[in-house]
Every structure is written in structure tokens, then in C-alpha cells.
């Protein structure tokens, strides 16, 4: 355990206090404060720590965070080595999130903090997906703050998150993300919008692989893949393609429905035939749902392409990777929206983006804890404040 006395806070007691050098507190303390140093009452690191603590203990909005801190200002001052037991107003938090932080430096800090933690970096699957913070959409308009995240679904943390500009879609934002990451040995998944030639080339030439869903935005690619599988079906199983096809089926029951997934893969369509960079396999995914309450059935068929060879990923592995992509929806987007109330956040611009980054940070902190759900964890830390503080001040080891 590496420790260091903290001596830079404007409100620190003369004797200071000790934190681990590889703690979250130490990482936050490296951020540059863009405010004028004259007249500051609250250090940037202390303010961010207070927000994270309040979020760990169940608060989601700045007014609630400010009230939560104010009701505990004496005990927090003692735990954080502060000379004065004072609590920032909600407007102070808002100004700090809006002006004091460089968003790119903040995202790099979060990424580096989790990369250096034990038992991280083992996940090869990397999900790319975006979400809009709905409360940031101005009245009468359709666009608000839209963020694209690169997420490790098994490790449970966001490697990088960038804003999608108001005059662009996720494609250039995805290119910005992959150019900043070490993709060696990683498998990048994304929805149909991200099935782009330039992005596919960038990923493979950086040492990674891609698995894309293919829809109408790549009409010729979809048509070629669809024709391959439809020809096999129409031939009654006597096509020459049959020897190459590999099929796997899984059946799951839950949420009041029975779901059967069947993925069929083929390596017959190589990149030269498809005119798609580094393509080694294509696949068809059939999903059949039956609603248990009334027996109503639905069926969907989708298609995909990947740079992974049959030796690297058979049909079973491709089905796992396809399902694994939705980890970003279930483990990240849903938790940010449903539990951390991100879609009700009324902050604007950079402040909204920083708050989303803090939500990612909170989820990453809790990723390896023993709790079954995020609400369980927040209730626990609300009742055990010293343990919440230790989560920030101590080494994650």
C-alpha cells in the first residue's frame, strides 16, 4: 500500500490526512482546476469526492447531493481532513462541473484509474454504443447531449466516452475513440450504424477485430449476406454451401417469455467477394420469441459480418459475442438511466457530460463488489458512510 499526506486543499487541516497513492482520491487530485485560484472555498478534488460519495449513497441530482452533504458536513469534514465543516451550494457544484474540469483530461483520468486496478484489462470484448441524455434536449428540439461510450461488459467499466457533436452522428465519434485506444487483442462490437469500412479498417489495423450487425445502411453488404443464407434455405439443404455452414441454437426462459436464438455462420464470403475490409465470416441470427401468458409468437432475422476467422470464433462464440454486445445496454445505459436517474439530469453542455462520467465512475467502483444490484449497494453505503469514504481514499487492492 502506497500512502501520501495530502497538503493541497484550500480547506485542509494543518496536519492533513493520508490517502493511498493509487486511490481514486489521488487520481482525482491530479486533475487541473481551471478556475481562478483567488477566493476559492472548495478544492476541485474535495468537490468531486463529495459528489461521488453522495452518489454512492443514493443521491442523483445536485440539489439532493448538496442537501446530503450539508446534513453530514461535520462527519465528512472529519473523514476528509477538512478544517471547516462547510457544504457547497447546488449552484457551486454546477459551476464546478461546467467550468473547472477539462473533460478530456477527466475521461483520461477515469480510464487510467480503472486500467491500473487489479483484475482489469482481461476482458477482450469491447462494446461501442451511444445514448442521449434526454433531459438535456431543449424544448422544441430533438437533440441533446449524446455520448458514445467504449465499455468492457465483463470488467464493468467505461474505457472512454466522447460527446457526439450536434452536427455529426456516432461514426466520426467512434473513429475518435478507436484511434485513442489500445485495441490489440480486443473484439469491438457495435450496432448497424457503426458497420463502416473506415472504422472496420482502423480496428483491424490497430490489432483488434470487429463484429457488426448489418442492416439497410449497408444495403449491398446486407443483400449479399442475405442471399447466401436464403439460397441455402431455398435449396432444401442440398446447396454446396451446406458443408461450410455452422449452426448453434440456444433457448432461454425469462421475463415471461421463451426465446430461441439460432446463429448460422459461414466463411464462404471473404473480403474480396463482399468488398468489405478484412471480412472473414458472415452470419445470420434468427430470434424466435413466445410470450408465455398467451402464446403469442414473433420472429426476427438479422445479419452480421466479422473479421474473426472460423478458427478464432465458431458459431457458438459468435452468438456469445452478439449477445455480449447488449451488456452495454443492460449493465451501463440501463443502470445510468434507471438507478442513477441520468435521463432526468437537467445540467447542460459540459456539466451534463461530466456528470455522466461521474456515473460511469460510480458504476466502475462498484463493479467487483458483492452486491446483487446497484440499489442494494447504494443502500448499504448510505448506512455505512465510513466504508463509502474508504472506497475513495484507499487502494482498490
N, C-alpha and C positions, 0 to 999 in steps of 0.2 A: 504494500500500500504506500503510495507516494502522497505526501501531505505538504501543504504550504500555508503559511499565515496570510490572510487577506488584509491588505492595508490601503486599498484604493477607494473605498466607498466614502462618499461625502458625509455619510451619517454613521460611520463606523465607530464603535467604542475604541478608545486608545489602545487597549490590549488586543483588539482584533479577535479573530477566531480562526479555526483551522478547517480547511477543506482538502479533499483528495485532489491531486493534480489531474487525474483522469475522470473527475466527476463532471456532471452536467453543469454545475455552478462554475467550475473552472473553464469549461468550454464557452459558456455564455459570457464570462468575463473578458474573453478575447475579442468580443465584438466592439467595433469602433462606435462611439457615441457621436452622432452628427450634430448634436445641439451645442449651442454656445455654453461653455463651461461656467460662465458667470451666473451666479444666482441659482444654481441647480440645487434642488432639495432632495431629489431621488436619483440614485445612480441607475444606469441602464440595467445592469445585471440584477440589482435588487428588484426593480420593477418587473422584469421578466420572470424572475423566480416567484414573485407573488402571484403573477397571473397563472403560471404553471401549477403552483400549489392549489390555488382556488379551483382550477380545472380538475386536478386530481381528486379534489374533494367535492365535486358536484356542481360547480358554478360554470355557466356558459357565456353570459353576457357581461359587458363591462360594468353595468350598474350593480349586478349581483356580485361580481368579483370585488368591486370597491367596498360594498357593504360587508362582504365576508371578511375582507382584510381588516376593515375598521373594527369589527367586533372581536378580532383576535390580535390587535396590533401590539398589545403588551407581550403576549407569549411569543409572537413572531419576532418581535424586536430582540427578545432574549435568545431565541434559537438562531437568529441570523446575525447576532453580534452588533445590533444597531444601538446607537447611543440614545436616540429619541424614538419613542413609540408613536410614530405618526403613520397616517394611511393616506395614500394618494386618492384624489377625487377621480370619478369615472372619466372626466374630461382630460385629466392628466394622462391616464392610460392611453386614451385615444390619440392625444398629441404625440406621445412617445412612439406608438405603433406607426403613426403616419410619417413622422419626420426624423426620428432618432436612429433608425436602423437602415442599413443598406441591405436590400432584400437579397441580392445575390450573395453577399457575404454571409447573411443569415442562413440561406439554404446550404451553402458550403459547410458552414459550421455544423448544422444538424447532420448532414451526410457523413462528415468526418467523425463526428462523435459516435455514431452507430457503427461505422466501419471498424472502429478501433475497439469495440466491445467484444468480449469473448462470445464464441458460438455464432458469429455473424459472418457473412460472406460465403456461407456454404450453399445457399440457395442458388441454383442455376437458372431458375425461371424468373423472368423479369416482365411484369405487366406494364403496358403503356395504356393509359386511359385518362380522359378528362372529365371534369364536372364544372357546372356553373353554380356559383353561389347565388341562389335565386333572389334573396332579399336585396342584392346589390343591383338588380335590374331597375333602372329608373322608370317612373310611371310613363306609360305610353310608348315604351321602347321594348325591344326584345333581347338585348344583350346586356349582360352584367360582367362581373369578374369571372373569367373562365380560366381554370388552371389545369394543366396537364401534368400528371404525376408518373414517375417511374417507381414501381412498387415491387418489393420482394414478398410474395404472398406467404412463403413458409417462414422466412425470418421475421416478417411482420413490421417492416419499416420502409419509409419512403427514401429512396436514394437521391432523388432530385425532383423538384417541382418548379415549373415555369408558368408564367402567365401567357395565355394565348391572346395576342393583340386584337383589338376591336375590328381591325380590317384584315384579319387573317383567319385561317382555320387551324386545326391541330397539326397539319402536315409540316409546315415550317417550324412549329414549336417542337415537334418530335425530332426533327433534324438537329435542332439546337441541343436537345437533351442528349441524343446518342453521341454527338461529337464531343461531349464533355465527360463521357463515362468510359470506364474500362470494361469493354464488352467481351474480353477474352473468356471463352467457355460459357457464355451466357446464352440463353434462349429467350428471345424477345417475342412477346405475343401482343396482338392488337386487334381491334375490330376492323371492319372492311374499309373504313376511311383511310387507315394507315397502310393498306396494301398498295404501296407505291414503289416504283422501280428505284428511284434515287435512295429512298430510305432502306430498301432491301439491300442495295449495293453497299451502302455505308455500314450497315450492321455486319455483313459477312466479311467485308474487307477489314473490319476492326477486330475480327476474331470471333464473332458471335454467329448466331443463327436466328432465323425468323420463322414464325408460324402465323400466317394471316388467314382470316376469314375473307372470302371473295364474294362480292356482290356486284350490283349493276354499275358501280363507278368504274369497274374494270370489266367492261362488257365482253370484250373478246376473250379475255382470260377465263371468265366465268363460262362462256359458251363452249370453249374448248374442253374444260374440265367436265362440264355437264354432259357434253356429247359422249365423252369416254364412258361414263357410267350408265347413261341411258342406252347406249349401243349394247352394252353387256346385258342390261335388263331385257331389252327387246329381242336379243338373240336366244333367249331361253337357256342361257348358261353354256352355250356352245362356242362362244366367241374365243378368239385367240387370246384375248385379254384375261381370260379366266385364270390362267396359270400365274399371272402376276398379282392378281388381286389378293388382298389380305383383309379379313373382316373380323371385328370383335364387337360383342354386344354386352352391355351392362343393364341391369334392372335395379331401380331404386324406388323405394316407397317412403313417402313423407309429405307433410303439409297437405294431407288429404288427397293425394294423387299418386298414381303409379306411373313411373317414367321408364321408358326403354330407349336406350341410345345405341345406335349401330353405326360404327365408323368403318368405312371401306377405303383402303389406301392403295395407291398404285405408283410405281416408279417408271411407267412407260412414257409419261410426258416429261421429258427433260427440258432444261432451259432453252435449248436451241429450238425445239419444236414450239414451245409456248411463247418464245420471245420474252422470257421473264428471267431476270438475273439470278443465277445460282439456284434455280429451282431443281429439286431432286425428287420430290414426291408431290402428289396431289391427293386430295381425299374428299369423300362425300360423307356427310353426317346426317343421319335420319334420327329424328326425335319423335317419339310417339308417347302421347300423354293420355291417361284415362282418369277422369275425375271420379273419386270413389263414391261420392254421395249420390250421383245419378248415372254413372257410367258413360258420361259424355267423353268422346274421344277427339283428339286433334293430332295432326301430323305436320311436321315441318322438315324441310330438306335444305341443307346449306352445303357450301363447298369451301375448300381451302387449299393453300399451297404452302410449302415449306422448303427450306434449304437443307433440312436434315435428310440424310440418306436412310435407306431401309435398315442398314446396319446400326445406325445411330438411334433410330426411332421406328419401331414397328407400329402396327395399327393400335395396339394397346397403349403404347407410350404416347402416340399422337392424340388419342382420346383423353388421356390424363392431362396432357398439355392444354388441350382445348378447354377442358373443364377448369383447369387451373387458372386460366385467364380471368375467370369470373371471381377469383379471390379478391381482386381489387374492388369489385362491387360490394361483395359481402363483408370483407374484413376492413376495408378502408372507407369507401364512399358512404356505405350504409351507416357505419358507426359515427362518422363525422356528422352526417345529417340527422340520424335518428336519436343518438345519445348526446352528442356534443352540440346539437342544435345549430350546426353551421349554416344551414339554409335560412335561419332566422336572424343571422348576423347582419346588422344594418350599417356596419362600417363600410367605407367606400375606398376604392383605389388600393394603395399600398397597404393601408391599415387592415383591410379585409384579407389581403394576401398573407400578411404576417400572421394574422390570427389563424388562418388555415394552416400555416406552417407550424404554429404552436399546437394545433390539434394533432397534426402528424407526430409532433414531438411527444405529446402525451401518450398517444397510442403506441409509439415505439418504446417508451419507458415501461409500459405495462405488458409488453408482448410476451415475456417469458415468466410472468408471474402465475401464481397458482389459481387465479380466479377463473370461473367458468365464463363470465360475461363482463363486459365493461361496466355496467351499472353496479355489479357486485363489487368490483374493485373500487369504484368511487365511494360507495357506501362505507367500505372498510377504511379507506384512508380518511374519510370525513370523521370517523370515530377514533382514528389513531394518527393524529397530526404529526407526532414525532417521527413515525415511520415514513410519512409522506416527505417530510423535510430530509430525512436520511436518504431517500431515493434520489435527491438532488445534490446533496452535499458529499455523499460517499461514492467510492468506486463501485462500478457495477459488478465487479468480481464477486 
